[in-house]
């Protein structure tokens, strides 16, 4: 039985020794029906004791655990490889425990049943918070699989660099009108930023990261998701993260919200009112331009309460 397996969606693919090609072409061992994947995107060099991933000059590159790789990279057990909008997880069978006993290496999502590494806080399949732990069960399958698009669900949200890697792919998905796919990529990261803001923690663990740029980028993506998905939850996110950080919204954000509130008939004034209490409490510190933004926000409350 091959030592290494590649988990894709809910299937674990056995990988024999040699080259395991991944791309959009049907000639690849794993064919991905994803417009962000090149015909021959990457190859896994499978040896008796190690697996090495190599980018084959693809348009969108390859990332491992949220970080782009520019040279062949040796993979470790439960490393996550991101190709296009797809997440692939390397499994080393020698690292698995016998039977179905509970192990700290894996967490099974109670919502969709997907298997995740123990370091993950949210499911890579559905984005739900993980709460249960169970052993890994391997599923035998053929070595060639055709698939439709799938979510990334990357969990390395500790730095702005990880978000940059995923956001670049998400931007292309948004440009192609694939908003649900972009949401699945971005959800763990945006959720992490909101949780940090509410807990009054730094938005990034790295002192080198520009938190203003990170915050502005996250807000922009939330607004794009709200527009593309016609959903109110990302409007909620924008109000909540600004309330938690106490930041006065940029003019572009306020204008985007005026449009989104009307188009989505947004009628949840509680989040906006909580935010207004924060910024109105600081109005004495504002100059003329900031007071103008505050008035625009107050006008937004009138629109929201009208629905």
N, C-alpha and C positions, 0 to 999 in steps of 0.2 A: 504494500500500500504506500503511495507517495507520502513523503513527510510533510510537504507544504500544500496548503490549500488557499484559495482566494475566495473570500466571501464577497458576493455581489448580491445586493438586495437580500432575499431570504435564502439564497442558495450558496453552498460551499463547493467550489469547483476544484477537483483534484488536478494538480499540476505535475506531470511527469518531468523527469530530468530533461533539460534542453531549453529551447526558447518558447516562451508563451507570449504570442503577439496579441496586442490589444488595439482596436481601432474601429473605424466605421465600415471597413471593407468586410464582406462576408468570408473572405479568405483568412481572417484573423481567428485565433483561438477563441477570443471573446469579442464578438461584434456588437458595438454599441450604436443604437439608432439615435444619435445625438448630433445636432448640427454644430455643436462646439467641439466635436471630436474629429480629428483628421482621419483620413482613410487608413493610414498606418501610423498610429499616434505614438505608441510606446511598446517596449518589449521587456518582459521579465526573464532574466537569465536564471534558470532554476538549476542549482547545483545540489549535491548530496547534503551539504551543510549550510547553504546560504542561498538567498534570492537577491538579485540585484536588479533594480529598475533603471531603464535607460529611455530617455526621450528621443524619438526618432525625427527631431526637427519639426515638431508639430506647431501649428499656429498658436495655440493657447497654452502650450507647455504642460508640465507635470508638477504636481506639488505632493509633498509627503508631510503629513501631520500639519498641514496648513502653510508650509513653507516651500516656495518654488525651488526645484532642483535644476542645476545647470550642468551636471555631470552625472555619470552613473552613480547610483546610491544604493548601498547595501541596506536591506530592510530587516527590521526586527519583528518579533512576534507582536501582533495586534497593531502594527503600523498601518496608518490609513493613507492610501494613495488616491489622489484626486486627478481624474482625467475628464476634461470637459466639465459637465455638471454631475459626474458620477463619482461615488465613493466606493473604493475597493479596500478590503481589509485583509492583510496577510495573516494566516493562521499557521503556526508551527505545531504539528500534531504532537511533538515530543513535550510541548509545554502544557498540554491538556491533561487534566486529571481523569482518572478512571470513572466510568459510570456517569450518573447524573447527580453526583453530590454537589452541594453548593460550593462555590469557589469565589474568591475575591476577584478573579480575573475577568469575570463576565457578569453582565447585568441584562436580564431579559425585560424588555419593555412590556408592561402590563396592558398597554393600549393596543399595540400592533403585533407583539410577539417577536420583534426583531432582537437580535443579540448584539450587545454593545460591550466595549471594553469598560473595565471598572472605573477608569478615569473620567468617563463621560458622564456629564450631568443631565444631558438631554438626549433623547433617542435620535440616532442618525436617520431613521426612517420617517418618523412622524413629528419629531420635534418636541414630544411630550417629556416632562421631567421623569427621570428614572427613579424607581423606588425599590424594585425587587432584584434579587440576585439568584442566579441559577447556573448550573453547569452548561458547557457548550455541547451541543449535539451536532455532529457532522452529517451532512446530507450528500449521498453519492449522486453524481450527475455526469453527463457527457462533458467533454472538454471544450466543446464549441457551443456557445449560447448566443442567441439573438435577443436583444432587449430593447425596450423603450426607455425614454429618459427617466432619470431618477435623481433624488436629492443628494446633495453633498452631506449636509449635517456635520460639518467639521466642528471640532470642539476646542481647538486651540484658540481661545479668545483672550489670551493673556496680554497680547500686544496688538498695537495698531498694524503691525506688519502682517499678521495673520489675516486680519480683516481685509487688508489691501489685496492679498492674494485672491481671496474668495470674492471680494467686491468686483474685481476686474472681470471675472467670469460672470458674476451676477449682472453686471452692466450690459454685457452682451446678450444675456438672456432677456433682460428688460427691453433692449433695442429690438429683439426679435418677437416681442409681445408675449414671452413665456414668463408671465408674472408669478404664477404659482411655483414654478421651478426656482425662480429667483428668491421667492419668499422662503422656501425650504433651505436654500443656501444661507440666507442672511439671518433667519430667525434665531438660531442659538447665539449669534454674536450680538444682535440688537437686544435680545432678552438679557444677555449678560451685562451689557452696558446699563440697561435700566435697573437691574438688580444692584449693581455697584452704586449707581446714583442714589437709589433709595436708601442704601445702607451707609451712605456718606463715605464710600471708599473711592480711591482713585480709579478713574475709568480704565487705566492700564497699569500693569505691574512694572512696566519699564519706564524709568525716568527719562529715557531718550525719546520716548514717543511724545508727539505734539498732541495734547489732549483736546485743544481747540479744533484742530483739523479732524481728529477722530470724531468729536462730537458733531461737527458740521456735516461730515460725511454720513454718519449714522442717521442724522435727521433728514438729510436729503434722500437717502434710500427709503426711509419710512414714508416720506411723502410720495415717492414714486410708487411704492407698493399700494398705498391708499388710493392713488389715482388709477392704477392699472387694475386692481382687484375690486374696486368699488366697495371697499370694506371700511368700517369705522374703527376697527381695532388699532390700526396704525395711526389714525388721528388721535385716539386715546394715548398711544405711546408718545407722541410728540408733546402733548400737554403734560403727561406724567413725568417725562424725563426733564422737561424744563422746570417743572415745579420742584422736583427733587434737587436740581442743581442751582435753582434760583437765577438762572440766566434769562436775561431779557431777549426775546426772540429777535432774530434778524428780520429786516423788512421783507426779504424774499420769502421767508418762512410764513410770515403773517399773511402775505398776499396769496400764497399757495393755499393756506388754510381757509381763507375767505372763499376761494373757488371750490375747494373740496367740501366744505360744509354745505354749500348750496347744492352741489352736484349729488352728494350722498344723502342729503336731507338729514344731516347730523343733528341729533336731538338729545345729547347727553351733556347738559351744561355743568354737571358736577366737577368734571375734570378741568374745564376751563375756569370755573369759578375758584377752584382751589389755587390754580395758577395765578389768577388775577389778584387774589389776596396776598400772594407773595410779592408780586411786582408792584402792586399799589402801596404796599408797606415800605417800599424803597423809593417811592416817587420823589421824595425830597432830595435824593442824591442825583436825580436825572437832569440832564441838560435839555435844550429845546428839541433836539432830534429824538432823544429817548422818550420825551413826553409825547411826541407825535406818535411814536410806535405804541405807547400805552393807550392812547386814544383809539388807535386802530384795533387794538385788542379788545377794548371796551365795546367798540362797535361790533366786533365779532360775537360778543355775548348776546347782543340784540338779535343777530341773525339766528344763532343757535336756539334761543328761547322761542323764536317764532315758529319752529317746527313742532 
